[in-house]
Amino acid sequence: MAWTYSDYATYDYGAARLTRFRLHVQEVSDKIGAEMSDGGASRSTNALQSYLGILLKGQPDEVRRDKTAAGTIQIFTRARPRPSP
């Protein structure tokens, strides 16, 4: 099975990778829907559903790494006051 956007993993973390990742999730979802309604015949989509589950499980990590690469992640640091001389 040839995927158009499965090459997202070859991109550096950032907006382009996250966009391609989301497009890949969508194309896998579309393929599941197409197989289920193809000609009225029931087909097993267990492998695709399992793959989609893996992709969705990794989505928060993809988003976090994209934000880190873009520098938009908020990092809380606590400042310590200097002792008085």
Summary of the structure (lengths in Angstrom):
residues: 85
radius of gyration: 20.1
end to end distance: 70.3
largest distance: 82.3
contacts: 167
relative contact order: 0.14
helix: 65%
strand: 0%
